[in-house]
């Protein structure tokens, strides 16, 4: 069920979230132990992607705001 991202490309939080939703739908709302393991891995990947997106957003905002010398 789970797809493995290529090492040179990280998936976005939205992509991982879609896979999480698909996992829950295919499981009918009840995860077997092996599916639970996949779910936990996906949630970890999702959290990392969210954190990376937040860092990127902050870095973009910081680089676009002008600096003022006193």
C-alpha positions in Angstrom: 0.0 0.0 0.0 2.6 2.6 1.0 4.7 4.1 -1.7 8.4 4.8 -1.1 9.5 8.2 -2.1 12.7 8.5 -4.1 15.7 9.5 -2.0 16.2 12.7 -4.0 12.6 13.9 -3.6 10.6 14.3 -0.4 6.8 14.1 -0.7 4.7 17.1 0.4 2.5 16.9 3.5 -0.5 16.9 1.2 0.8 13.9 -0.7 1.4 11.9 2.5 -2.0 12.9 3.8 -3.6 11.5 0.7 -1.9 8.2 1.3 -3.0 8.2 5.0 -6.6 8.8 3.9 -6.4 6.0 1.3 -5.0 3.7 4.0 -7.9 4.4 6.3 -10.4 4.0 3.5 -9.0 0.7 2.3 -8.9 -0.6 5.9 -12.6 0.4 6.5 -11.6 2.5 9.6 -9.9 -0.4 11.4 -6.2 -0.9 11.0 -4.6 -4.3 11.3 -1.2 -4.3 13.1 0.8 -4.2 9.9 -1.4 -1.3 8.6 -0.9 0.4 12.0 2.8 0.3 11.4 2.5 1.8 8.0 0.2 4.5 9.4 2.7 5.4 12.1 5.4 5.7 9.5 3.2 7.9 7.3 2.3 10.2 10.2 6.0 10.6 11.0 6.7 11.4 7.3 3.7 13.8 7.3 4.9 15.7 10.4 8.4 16.0 8.9 7.0 17.4 5.6 4.8 19.9 7.6 7.8 21.0 9.6 9.9 21.4 6.4 7.2 23.4 4.7 6.9 25.7 7.7 10.7 26.2 7.7 10.6 26.9 3.9 7.8 29.4 4.4 9.6 31.2 7.2 12.8 31.3 5.2 11.0 32.7 2.2 9.4 35.4 4.4 12.7 36.3 6.0 14.5 36.6 2.7 11.8 38.8 1.2 11.5 41.2 4.1 13.8 44.2 3.8 16.3 44.8 6.5 16.5 48.2 8.0 19.7 49.6 9.3 19.5 51.8 12.4 
